[in-house]
Structures are given as structure tokens and as C-alpha cells.
Amino acid sequence: MGDSTTFPSLTHRACFLTGPTASGKSTVADSLAAKLELEILSLDSMTVYRRMDLGTAKPSAAQQQQTVHHLLDQVDPDAEFSAAQYLTAAHAAVDQIAAAGKLPLFVGGTPLYLKACLRGFDAGPPADWEFRKSIEADLKEHGVDALRKRLEQVDPLSAHQLHPNDTRRMIRALEVAMLTGQPISHRQVQFEASHSADQANVYALHWPRNLLHQRIDRRVDQMFADGLVDEVAAIRRDFPTISRTAAQAVGYKEVFDLLDGTTDLADTIEQVKAHTRQLARRQETWLRSMSEVEFIEMNEERTHDDIAAEIIEKSQSRPDPAA
């Protein structure tokens, strides 16, 4: 099977700005970029997809022209993109930014990517494609429930944590457990325990829930006003088969249903708002569980420049990531 692929922590090589969707991360990052010599690395599992711009709130062309951005537009919507692929690209980008004498600033809200960057990541052994083919054949014949039951026997934690429709990750978890004799969930816990992050420059923007929900609603309304339906229709036209990951992106899966005629525009907009609020709650739960994260309290009176200044002040008492 070959050796396991592992990625070390980036704690002392970069700073991190995170928070739930619609919390204002990109605008605060712009303010930080105006004050510091930095380049931005996307910390988002959906902005890696080309053509998926409006629904992912991808930084605009103007923002990308003002400050160099990395890890955007990595693959087409019909391709899967794993955490290992992300980390490979992230480490290369950090090397490039550091060589230029600038500060790497990760900006985004995907907790898995954040956790992997802070604590390192054990990607497990390389894929065994023959094994996967046999599992996929069993899946086709017996269905996803049988796959989940099989995974429960060797890795109950992964079986519990993974989404019922996430067959790609279930197959990977089963593959690792069967071929190494150790559940992938246990491998990662052990890896984190021996590579735990200590004091880090990790800041999360936190809004009162009612204000965050208002921001989410305004963002969703603007996405549709800017042409989200047309964007999704063009993606479907040019990519008849969308990857499982891309197809589950909030804002896209709902518009796919709209294009299929199973719902109307008004209901679609409300669904996107509701699902985005649910996503924000999950993101906040993840962030609260991570000891490395320091929260920045947000309100409507504070300017983005104020927030940037607070982050800079706090970071002065933290380890220098470039040191």
C-alpha cells in the first residue's frame, strides 16, 4: 500500500481569519491587506471550483487584483477535491508566499481545512483502486445502507460522523480501515494528539445570531439578484455530471432543484437562506470546539478597519508565523 501521506501543521507559518458564512471575513481581510504585506489563501472547500463564483461568495476580480489570492479555481465542478489535495496546494502556496517575504493569511470558513492546517493531517495510505472498484460494485448492488453497516463494523465513529449520502468518504474510510487495520478516524485522532497546535494566530469573527441571520438573508438576496440561477444553469450546461462535493454546495443544490422544476424561485431563495443559517451554526460549533481559536466580537457599529486593527494588536503578543 505504501506509506501514509501526512501534512505538518502550518501554525507557525501563517495567520488565520475564519468565522461562519456571511460574517465579513473577506472585507476584514481586505483591511488587513491594506495595512500589512500579505497574500491571501482561501480556506474554503467550495471556492476551489471554477465557475462557482456567486454562490460561494468568491473574492471579486477587483479584490483579487488588489491582493494576491491563492487556492481559488483549482478544479472544474465535475472533479472531486480532497483535503489532501487542498493541503498539498496550501503548503506549496505558503512556501511561495514566504519566499517572497510576505505573510500568508488563510481566510475562509471550512472547519476541516482549518483544523488540518492547524493540527496537521494524516491522509492515510494511497488509494487502492481495485479495492475501491469492488466496494463501488457492492454499493451499486446492495445500496448505501449496506455500505454504512459495513463501515460501522470497522469504523463506527466515521460511520456516525459522515453524511448518509457521502459515499465517497465512506468508501475511503472503509478502504483505510480494511487495508491498514486501523480506522481513519482513530488515525487522525492519534496524529492530532502528537501534533497538537499550541498558541496560534487564529481569529474568528463572531456575530450575535440575529444579526448574522440578517446578513445571511441579505447576502442570499444579492446572490440571486446578481445572477446565481444563470450561473448554475451555465454550469449544468457545460458540466452534465457534477462532483458529489460541488453538487452539495449550499445555493447550488437548491438551484439544481429549481432548474429541475421541483420548486419555484421564491421557495428556492427561502431554502438557501435556511440552509445557509444551518451551515453557519455548524461552522460556529466546530470553531467553538477548537482551543486555538480566539473570537472577535462583531456588531454593526464596528468598522472593518477597527476589526483589522484589533487583530493586528492581538497578533503582536502571539508567535511570529514567519519566525
C-alpha positions as CSV (number, residue, x, y, z in Angstrom):
1,M,0.0,0.0,0.0
2,G,2.9,2.4,0.5
3,D,3.5,4.9,3.3
4,S,0.8,7.2,4.7
5,T,0.7,10.7,3.4
6,T,0.9,13.3,6.3
7,F,0.9,17.1,6.3
8,P,2.5,19.0,9.2
9,S,0.9,21.9,11.0
10,L,1.1,25.4,9.5
11,T,0.5,27.1,12.8
12,H,3.8,28.9,12.9
13,R,3.9,29.7,9.2
14,A,0.7,31.6,8.7
15,C,-2.2,33.6,10.3
16,F,-5.9,32.5,10.0
17,L,-9.1,34.6,9.7
18,T,-12.2,32.5,10.0
19,G,-15.8,32.6,11.0
20,P,-19.3,31.5,9.8
21,T,-20.5,32.3,6.3
22,A,-21.5,36.0,5.8
23,S,-19.5,37.1,8.9
24,G,-17.4,39.6,6.8
25,K,-14.1,37.7,6.6
26,S,-13.2,38.9,3.1
27,T,-13.8,42.6,3.9
28,V,-11.8,42.4,7.1
29,A,-9.0,40.6,5.1
30,D,-9.0,43.4,2.6
31,S,-8.5,45.9,5.5
32,L,-5.6,43.7,6.8
33,A,-4.1,43.6,3.4
34,A,-4.1,47.4,3.3
35,K,-2.1,47.5,6.5
36,L,0.3,44.5,6.0
37,E,2.4,42.9,3.4
38,L,0.4,39.7,2.9
39,E,-1.1,37.4,0.4
40,I,-4.4,35.6,1.0
41,L,-5.0,31.8,0.8
42,S,-8.6,30.6,0.5
43,L,-9.8,28.4,3.4
44,D,-12.9,27.3,1.6
45,S,-13.9,23.9,0.2
46,M,-16.2,25.4,-2.5
47,T,-14.1,28.3,-3.9
48,V,-11.7,25.7,-5.2
49,Y,-14.3,25.1,-8.0
50,R,-14.0,27.2,-11.2
51,R,-17.3,28.8,-12.4
52,M,-18.8,28.6,-8.9
53,D,-18.5,32.3,-8.0
54,L,-21.7,33.9,-6.8
55,G,-22.9,31.1,-4.6
56,T,-19.6,30.7,-2.9
57,A,-19.0,34.5,-2.4
58,K,-15.7,34.1,-4.1
59,P,-13.5,37.2,-3.9
60,S,-14.3,39.6,-6.8
61,A,-11.9,40.3,-9.6
62,A,-11.2,43.7,-8.0
63,Q,-10.3,42.1,-4.7
64,Q,-8.0,39.6,-6.4
65,Q,-6.4,42.4,-8.3
66,Q,-5.8,44.4,-5.2
67,T,-4.3,41.5,-3.2
68,V,-2.8,38.2,-4.4
69,H,-5.2,35.3,-3.7
70,H,-4.2,31.6,-3.7
71,L,-6.2,28.3,-3.8
72,L,-9.1,29.6,-5.8
73,D,-10.4,27.9,-9.0
74,Q,-8.3,24.7,-8.6
75,V,-10.6,22.3,-10.4
76,D,-13.8,22.2,-12.6
77,P,-17.1,21.4,-11.0
78,D,-17.1,17.9,-12.2
79,A,-14.0,17.0,-10.2
80,E,-13.7,15.9,-6.6
81,F,-11.2,17.8,-4.5
82,S,-9.9,16.2,-1.3
83,A,-8.4,17.6,1.9
84,A,-5.1,16.1,0.9
85,Q,-5.2,17.9,-2.5
86,Y,-6.0,21.1,-0.7
87,L,-3.2,20.7,1.8
88,T,-0.7,19.9,-0.9
89,A,-1.6,23.1,-2.7
90,A,-1.7,25.1,0.6
91,H,1.8,24.1,1.6
92,A,3.2,25.0,-1.8
93,A,1.5,28.4,-1.7
94,V,2.8,29.1,1.8
95,D,6.3,28.3,0.6
96,Q,5.9,30.7,-2.3
97,I,4.5,33.5,-0.2
98,A,7.2,33.1,2.5
99,A,9.9,33.1,-0.2
100,A,8.5,36.5,-1.3
101,G,8.9,37.9,2.2
102,K,5.1,38.3,2.8
103,L,2.7,37.0,5.4
104,P,0.4,34.1,4.4
105,L,-3.2,34.8,5.6
106,F,-5.7,32.0,5.4
107,V,-9.3,33.3,5.0
108,G,-12.4,31.2,5.0
109,G,-14.9,29.1,6.9
110,T,-14.3,25.4,6.2
111,P,-13.5,23.9,9.6
112,L,-12.0,20.7,8.3
113,Y,-9.4,22.7,6.3
114,L,-8.7,24.9,9.3
115,K,-8.3,22.0,11.6
116,A,-5.9,20.3,9.2
117,C,-3.8,23.4,8.7
118,L,-3.5,23.9,12.5
119,R,-3.0,20.4,13.7
120,G,-1.7,18.6,10.7
121,F,-3.4,15.9,8.7
122,D,-3.0,12.2,8.2
123,A,-4.3,11.4,4.8
124,G,-3.8,7.7,5.1
125,P,-2.3,5.4,2.6
126,P,-2.6,5.9,-1.2
127,A,-5.8,4.8,-2.9
128,D,-6.2,1.2,-3.8
129,W,-8.3,1.4,-7.0
130,E,-9.0,-2.3,-7.3
131,F,-10.3,-2.3,-3.7
132,R,-12.5,0.7,-4.4
133,K,-13.9,-0.9,-7.5
134,S,-15.1,-3.9,-5.5
135,I,-16.6,-1.6,-2.9
136,E,-18.4,0.5,-5.5
137,A,-19.7,-2.7,-7.1
138,D,-21.1,-3.7,-3.8
139,L,-22.6,-0.3,-3.3
140,K,-24.3,-0.4,-6.7
141,E,-25.8,-3.9,-5.9
142,H,-26.7,-3.5,-2.2
143,G,-27.1,0.2,-1.7
144,V,-25.8,2.8,0.7
145,D,-27.4,1.3,3.9
146,A,-25.3,-1.8,3.4
147,L,-22.2,0.3,2.9
148,R,-22.8,2.2,6.1
149,K,-23.4,-1.1,8.1
150,R,-20.2,-2.5,6.7
151,L,-18.3,0.7,7.8
152,E,-19.9,0.6,11.2
153,Q,-18.3,-2.8,11.8
154,V,-14.7,-1.4,11.3
155,D,-15.0,2.4,12.0
156,P,-18.2,3.2,13.9
157,L,-17.0,6.8,14.5
158,S,-16.7,7.6,10.8
159,A,-20.0,5.8,10.1
160,H,-21.7,8.1,12.6
161,Q,-20.0,11.4,11.6
162,L,-20.2,11.1,7.8
163,H,-23.3,12.3,5.9
164,P,-25.5,9.4,4.8
165,N,-25.1,10.4,1.1
166,D,-21.3,10.9,1.3
167,T,-20.5,7.6,-0.2
168,R,-17.1,8.8,-1.4
169,R,-15.8,9.4,2.1
170,M,-17.5,6.3,3.4
171,I,-15.6,4.2,0.8
172,R,-12.4,5.9,1.7
173,A,-12.9,5.3,5.4
174,L,-13.7,1.6,4.7
175,E,-10.7,1.4,2.4
176,V,-8.3,2.7,5.1
177,A,-9.7,0.5,7.9
178,M,-9.7,-2.6,5.8
179,L,-6.2,-2.1,4.3
180,T,-4.4,-0.8,7.4
181,G,-6.3,-2.4,10.2
182,Q,-6.9,0.9,11.9
183,P,-9.9,3.3,11.5
184,I,-9.1,6.5,9.7
185,S,-10.9,8.4,12.5
186,H,-8.6,6.8,15.1
187,R,-5.5,7.5,12.9
188,Q,-6.4,11.2,12.7
189,V,-7.1,11.5,16.5
190,Q,-3.7,9.9,17.2
191,F,-2.0,12.2,14.7
192,E,-3.6,15.3,16.2
193,A,-2.6,14.2,19.7
194,S,1.1,14.1,18.7
195,H,0.9,17.2,16.5
196,S,-1.4,19.5,18.5
197,A,-1.3,23.2,17.8
198,D,-0.2,25.5,20.6
199,Q,-0.6,29.2,20.7
200,A,-1.6,30.3,17.2
201,N,-2.8,33.4,15.3
202,V,-6.3,32.2,14.6
203,Y,-9.2,34.7,14.8
204,A,-12.9,34.0,14.2
205,L,-15.5,36.7,13.6
206,H,-18.5,36.2,15.9
207,W,-21.8,38.0,15.4
208,P,-25.0,37.8,17.6
209,R,-27.1,35.2,15.9
210,N,-30.0,37.6,14.9
211,L,-27.5,39.9,13.2
212,L,-25.7,37.1,11.4
213,H,-29.1,35.8,10.1
214,Q,-29.9,39.2,8.7
215,R,-26.5,39.3,7.0
216,I,-27.1,35.9,5.5
217,D,-30.5,36.9,4.2
218,R,-29.1,40.0,2.6
219,R,-26.3,38.0,1.0
220,V,-28.6,35.4,-0.4
221,D,-30.9,38.0,-1.9
222,Q,-27.9,39.7,-3.5
223,M,-26.6,36.4,-4.9
224,F,-29.9,35.8,-6.7
225,A,-30.1,39.4,-7.9
226,D,-26.6,39.1,-9.3
227,G,-27.5,36.1,-11.4
228,L,-27.0,32.9,-9.4
229,V,-29.6,31.0,-11.3
230,D,-27.9,31.8,-14.6
231,E,-24.5,30.8,-13.1
232,V,-25.9,27.4,-12.0
233,A,-27.7,26.9,-15.4
234,A,-24.4,27.5,-17.3
235,I,-22.5,25.1,-15.0
236,R,-25.1,22.4,-15.6
237,R,-25.0,23.0,-19.4
238,D,-21.2,22.7,-19.6
239,F,-20.8,20.0,-17.0
240,P,-23.6,17.4,-17.2
241,T,-22.0,15.5,-14.3
242,I,-21.2,17.5,-11.2
243,S,-19.0,16.1,-8.5
244,R,-20.7,15.0,-5.3
245,T,-18.9,17.7,-3.3
246,A,-19.8,20.5,-5.7
247,A,-23.4,19.3,-6.0
248,Q,-23.8,19.7,-2.2
249,A,-22.8,23.3,-2.1
250,V,-25.4,25.4,-0.4
251,G,-27.0,27.7,-3.1
252,Y,-26.2,25.2,-5.9
253,K,-28.1,22.1,-4.9
254,E,-31.3,24.2,-4.3
255,V,-31.0,25.9,-7.7
256,F,-30.5,22.5,-9.3
257,D,-33.9,21.6,-7.9
258,L,-35.3,24.8,-9.3
259,L,-34.0,24.1,-12.7
260,D,-35.5,20.6,-12.5
261,G,-38.9,22.2,-11.9
262,T,-39.4,20.7,-8.4
263,T,-39.7,24.1,-6.7
264,D,-40.3,27.7,-7.6
265,L,-37.9,30.7,-7.2
266,A,-39.4,32.1,-4.0
267,D,-39.2,28.8,-2.2
268,T,-35.7,28.2,-3.6
269,I,-34.5,31.5,-2.1
270,E,-36.0,30.7,1.3
271,Q,-34.4,27.2,1.2
272,V,-31.0,28.7,0.5
273,K,-31.4,31.2,3.4
274,A,-32.5,28.4,5.8
275,H,-29.7,26.0,4.7
276,T,-27.1,28.8,5.0
277,R,-28.2,29.6,8.5
278,Q,-27.8,25.8,9.3
279,L,-24.3,25.9,7.8
280,A,-23.4,28.9,9.9
281,R,-24.5,27.1,13.1
282,R,-22.4,24.0,12.2
283,Q,-19.4,26.2,11.4
284,E,-19.7,28.0,14.8
285,T,-20.0,24.7,16.6
286,W,-16.8,23.5,15.0
287,L,-14.9,26.7,15.8
288,R,-16.1,26.6,19.5
289,S,-14.6,23.2,19.8
290,M,-11.1,24.4,18.7
291,S,-8.9,25.7,21.5
292,E,-6.7,27.6,19.1
293,V,-9.4,30.0,18.0
294,E,-9.8,33.5,19.5
295,F,-13.2,35.1,18.8
296,I,-13.5,38.7,17.7
297,E,-16.9,40.2,18.7
298,M,-18.7,41.9,15.9
299,N,-21.5,44.4,15.7
300,E,-22.9,46.9,13.2
301,E,-21.1,49.9,14.8
302,R,-17.6,48.4,14.3
303,T,-15.8,49.1,11.0
304,H,-13.7,46.6,9.2
305,D,-10.6,48.8,9.8
306,D,-11.3,48.6,13.5
307,I,-11.5,44.9,13.4
308,A,-8.3,44.7,11.4
309,A,-6.5,46.9,13.9
310,E,-7.7,44.7,16.8
311,I,-6.4,41.6,15.1
312,I,-3.0,43.2,14.4
313,E,-2.8,44.3,18.1
314,K,-3.7,40.8,19.4
315,S,-1.2,39.1,17.0
316,Q,1.7,41.2,18.3
317,S,1.6,39.1,21.5
318,R,1.4,35.8,19.6
319,P,4.2,33.8,17.9
320,D,5.5,35.3,14.7
321,P,4.4,32.9,11.9
322,A,7.4,33.9,9.8
323,A,9.9,33.2,12.6
